[in-house]
Amino acid sequence: MKSVSGIALTVLLAAAGMAQAQDFDLEALVAAAKAEPPTTVYAVTGKIVDTAEEFNAKYGLNVTGKKVNEAGQIDLLIREHEAGNVTGSVSLASDVAVIVTDLIGQGVVESWAPGDIAPHLAEGARDPLVVVSDPHVWAYNSELGETCPVSNVWQLVDPEWSHLVTMMDPLDKPMYADWFNQLGEHHDAAMAAAYEAHYGKPFEGNSATEAWVRAFANNGPLVADSSHVSDAIGAPGQAKPFFGMLSTAKFRDNEDKGYKLAICTGMQPFAGWLYPGLGVIAKDSPAPNTARLFIHYLLTAEGIAPQSVDGKVPGDPRIGLPAGEASGITAVLGEMMVWNTASSPSDLERRQDWQDLWMTELKR
């Protein structure tokens, strides 16, 4: 039962959320945007092109969607800021650690959440604003059976799985090195518990996560780009398919290519992790209202639909995922590691350490 003070606090927070929603005026934002020049939005997905066109059709504006990878977005945002010539007003799903630690901290970009939607977002997804999350899951080939052959990450360091596990390279995809850090900083006890569950004895050492990363790299995993990871796990007709980790967006290969990708549920300590797709606005944008309106659009079911169909989880939990989403991630969300953006400075500071460990220990 809540205390009187707890009830009062809940009422105050609810009232604050209502006031914030009442202060937000979508019609005024649209009107202000119409007075601004054309602008560009950057995202890691090519679907941003169609999203921008649909946004333009809805609001009568002129926004260009441009696919740019994580590192490219950071470079563009910094160079445009330093040159005083900002053309990219919105950045979506770039490098979380760099965005939070460097770009927001140095005033290159800012986070903004619309008042009518912010109260519905998870507390940790409001500042910085998480527009969408990209699930990276442990997956297997279901052609040989409906049950996942792995139930614990420590199995992946045993001889049985030597050279039979695949994922993207932490040296090319820093989010994977940051994932190691998130595990080590927030979930090392869970990694140690998984060790004891697998080996029947307590973990002895300073960091179960570091020990696992070292042993995993030593077991010869196949590192590749996302397409080759999907091929290695999901392609039909394999006598001994790979097990591995990939984004749920690749589960569209099940329909497009006849693949047999399936999420490994019941995995200790997690079935995967949710990488936050931050939506930030360039601080010196000549079209700040257009940028805010675009952020608002991405937080709606209509605006995020092109991504949610690929298993990207909308920031607003009221939206959910479409029934036809290929991976079935909705049923597994409770088993996923939730990313802690407050640890971004540590993720960035320790990124090179994790990459060095990986590079040193990796056996081909």
Sequence and secondary structure as in RCSB ss.txt:
>XXXX:A:sequence
MKSVSGIALTVLLAAAGMAQAQDFDLEALVAAAKAEPPTTVYAVTGKIVDTAEEFNAKYGLNVTGKKVNEAGQID
LLIREHEAGNVTGSVSLASDVAVIVTDLIGQGVVESWAPGDIAPHLAEGARDPLVVVSDPHVWAYNSELGETCPV
SNVWQLVDPEWSHLVTMMDPLDKPMYADWFNQLGEHHDAAMAAAYEAHYGKPFEGNSATEAWVRAFANNGPLVAD
SSHVSDAIGAPGQAKPFFGMLSTAKFRDNEDKGYKLAICTGMQPFAGWLYPGLGVIAKDSPAPNTARLFIHYLLT
AEGIAPQSVDGKVPGDPRIGLPAGEASGITAVLGEMMVWNTASSPSDLERRQDWQDLWMTELKR
>XXXX:A:secstr
   HHHHHHHHHHHHHHHHHHHH  HHHHHHHHHTS  EEEEESSTTHHHHHHHHHHHHT  EEEEE  HHHHHH
HHHHHHHHT   EEEEES  HHHIIIIIITTTSEEE   TTTGGGS GGGBTTBEEEEEEEEEEEEGGG SS S 
 BGGGGGSGGGTT EEE  TTT HHHHHHHHHHHHH HHHHHHHHHHHHSS   SS HHHHHHHHHHHT  EE  
HHHHHHHHH TT SS  EEEEEGGGGGHHHHT   EEE TT BS SEEEEEEEEEEETT S HHHHHHHHHHHTS
HHHHHHHHTTT EESSTTT   TT SS GGGGGGGEEE  GGGHHHHHHHHHHHHHHHHHH   
